[in-house]
Amino acid sequence: MIPADLSRTVQHALSEDMGSGDLTAALIPAANRLSARIISREKGVLCGQAYAEATFAALSPTIRITWQVAEGAHVAPDQVLCTLEGPARAVLSGERTALNFLQTLSGTATQVRACANALSGHKTRLLDTRKTIPGLRQAQKYAVRIGGGHNHRLGLYDGILIKENHIAACGGITAALTAAWQIAPALTRIEIEVENLSQLEEALSAGADMILLDNFSLEDLRHAVQRVAGRLPLEASGNMGLHNIAEVAATGVDFISVGSLTRHLHSLDLSLRYL
């Protein structure tokens, strides 16, 4: 489950923070060692252990991290998440980058877990979107999986999703789907967005693999589910969130995509304290 670009992402973050070197850490004698612990300041879901480990390991392979909470587990305020021991300069230099990863990914996983829990008892699965922080796409989508959600597509390269602007540029739903079938690599899913029941009928006739129902009312969602009758997956999207996804799931749609999972982010409040 760990993203393949983890090492590159961590190296970029460290380079961004440290540049030519940590001037403040240089105040500390090179031989000094210290012990520290990371503490949660609020409740949430822990995510990003591998990113924190890679951050400290890049600065010193002798830093030892002992986790007291598992990845994906719920944490409480003032709970010790892990202890660290190693060269003082390296620990201090990696502190902010490691916490940035942990706080951001834990915040993502926490929000996803709340939405996933709201769908309990329904067949509907929770999907993310491409509305991610630039440079952290793979990391945030990993956090979505840890939180209990599912990845829609990783990028523009692993699926065709024809949205309203594509439809307009192609000259209509049928024309867009016809073009998609001509250029799609083998086994590539072709999904198209529709905005009303009339467009749904056209998409069904033109042979979509999956249909995104954009900003449909609950009544129209129920009509769409009845009309399709399980022949292909239906995804509901548009202004989705914790406030309404349980109602939307009750209509029988197969998926709900929620852009706010990775866009409207509250980073979990974590702190590193020295012993």
Secondary structure, 3 states (H helix, E strand, C coil): CCCCCHHHHHHHHHHHHHCCCCCCHHHCCCCCEEEEEEEECCCEECCCHHHHHHHHHHHCCCCEEEECCCCCCEECCCCEEEEEEEEHHHHHHHHHHHHHHHHHHHHHHHHHHHHHHHCCCCCCEEECCCCCCCCCHHHHHHHHHHHCCECCCCCCCCCEEECHHHHHHHCCHHHHHHHHHHHCCCCCCEEEEECCHHHHHHHHHHCCCEEEEECCCHHHHHHHHHHHCCCCCEEEECCCCCCCHHHHHCCCCCEEECCHHHHCCCCCCEEEEEC
